[in-house]
């Protein structure tokens, strides 16, 4: 995913993480420190989410940093592992 600070933000690290049912997964945290606002950087993270058979869960990507961000080319790939 490509991330940049929003045009009206102050330069600060960008922090994005995977959330499962609203809970942030700390191992999935991806941090990027841009030199300027509106400067896109590429970040990625990989994590395993255990979902019991016959059940379901909610998976999302969240901006967990202090600044507003813009994103491009966001891909969330889900694989079933038996």
N, C-alpha and C positions, 0 to 999 in steps of 0.2 A: 504494500500500500504506500502511496505517496502522501506525505503530510507536510503542512506548512502552517506557520502561525497566521492567524487571520490578520487582515490589513490594519486593524485598529488595536492589535495586541502589543504587549511589551515583549522584547526578546527574552525568552526563557526556554528551558528544556520542554520538549513535547513528550508526554507520557501517554501511551495507549496500551490497553490490556484486554484480555478476553474475560468476559463475565459469564458465569453459569448460574442461572436463576438469581441474578442480581448480585452474586458474590464475585468479587474480583479474584482471579487466579494469579497470585504473585509471581509464579514462575513464567507467566506469559507476558510480563511487562516488557515493553519495547520503548526505549528512550532515544530521542534524537535532539541534538542541540544545534539549531540553525544559526547562521551568522546574521540573518536579517529576517524581517517579516516577509511573507509571501514567497519565501525561498523553499522550494519543495525538496524533501529528502525521502529516501526509500527506507522503510522499516518492515520487519517481519517477525513473526513469532510462531512457534509450534507448540502445541500442548495436546495431551490426551484427556478426553472427558469420558468418564465411565458412566454409561446409562444402562441400568438394568433392563433385561429383556422384558418386552411388553410395557415399557414405561416411556416417558418422554421428559425432555428438559428444554429450557430456553437458553440459547447461546447468543451472545452479542459481543460487539467490540465497543469499548468505552474510552473516552478521553478522561483519564484520571489525573491529568496535570492541571495546573492553575490557570492556563491560558486557553482562549478560544482558538480552535484550529480549523483548517480547511483540509479536505481529503480528496484524493483522486485514485482511480483504479483500485478500489477496495475489493478484495477477493476473500471469501471465507469458504474453505474447502472442507467438506465433511466426508469422512470415510468410515464405512462400517467394518469393524474388525471382529471376526467371529471367534 
